[in-house]
Structure formats: structure tokens, C-alpha cells
Amino acid sequence: MSEGDVFHEKQRLELCAIHALNNVLQERVFTKETADDICKRLAPQCVVNPHRSMLGTGNYDVNVIMAALQSRELAAVWWDKRRSVQSLCMSKVQGFILNVPSRVSLGIVVSPTPTAALARGSAS
């Protein structure tokens, strides 16, 4: 990439966590395989891993995002409308990961509304 270019991985399948992480970091760092390895480390004794879809197709939870960021000496900080935007220390912010609600329904079953998270550099 040349200077000024923006790295962007387009969303595909249930790999939004991986794409969001790579987009924040502005390079392809994480893959499905690295996310699956994180899932195994987070729940080594589980037959069905609670940190991804039961089918193993992605849909990783926020614990995987947080562990992935920690592996790069970064941290995720939860942020929602209860906290003032003015209290952000923008010099420490590397990027934002927003989980924008979209209602998905299968008959009478409706998915829950997600919240937003902030990815930022560690304070060290």
C-alpha cells in the first residue's frame, strides 16, 4: 500500500470480527485460523466453543476481539452512550470497532441488539 491508501477488508461470511480487527490495524494480521486458535485458548476444554458459532464458521464474540488486540499490545475499551465522547483521549485511540445493530429474525426469533466497542492503544 502506498501512503494515503486505506486498507479495507470487505465483510464476508461470519468473519466480521476478523475484518474489523484488520481494518483497525490497517493490515491483514488476523485470519480465521488465528481467531480459531484464540477461541481454543479461551475455552480449551469445551467441545462446542462458546466464543464462535457452533458450526465453526466465525461469528466470534468480543472476547476473541479483546484477546486478539492484547496479542498486539492493544486494548479494547467498551464505550456507549452513558460515557461522554469528550472524555476520549484521542491521542491514544488507534481506531473504533462499532457493532451497529441490525435486526435479524427467523420467524418469531429476533437477534439481540449489540453494543459498540472502542479499540485503542495500551496506556504503556
Secondary structure by P-SEA (a helix, b strand, c coil): ccccbbbbbcccccaaaaaaaaaaaccccccaaaaaaaaaaacccccccccccccccccccaaaaaaaaaaacbbbbbbcccccccccccccccbbbbbbbbbbbcccccccbbbbbbbbcccc
